[in-house]
Amino acid sequence: MPATLRDYREETPPPALDPVVGLRGSSHQDRRQILPALDLAMHNCGCWVLRRGTLSSSQVELVFEIHLRTAFDLYGALIGAGVELTRDSHAALTGLCTLRRHHPALPFGATGPTRIVTVRLEVSFFEEDDIEIGAIGLA
């Protein structure tokens, strides 16, 4: 007897998620403006901030958890806050959005349990002095 699609979905385990999704980005904006914008964006996406830290004078790290169903919101919020993501970060976020959208075996929404994803975001800030020094070095 051939298996139905419903039987297949129930027997197939959902795809495994990486324990931590690493994102890297940069910003040319002042960190006093972008950090509050990031906090607000993450709050609006329903993120739980697990850790905040300063890696150096020009880098910060945020570790937080999100529901998989809010991956689209997070992606837009990071871009809207002024974070320029690296190519790998765009790929990682696109992967989360695709996983959420195209794998019905993953329950999401109000009808079932949601998947929680841990995200590590590293943001580098470029100060005006750094840009001027780089421009002088290129001339």
ZITA-V152979 format. One record per helix or strand of 3 or more residues. SS is the DSSP state (H for helix, E for strand). FROM is the first residue (numbers start at 1). TO is the last residue. If there is no record, write none. Layout:
BEGIN
ss=(SS:SS)
from=(FROM:FROM)
to=(TO:TO)
END
This chain:
BEGIN
ss=(H:E:H:E:E:H:H:E:H)
from=(5:20:31:48:59:68:87:116:128)
to=(11:27:44:56:67:80:102:125:138)
END
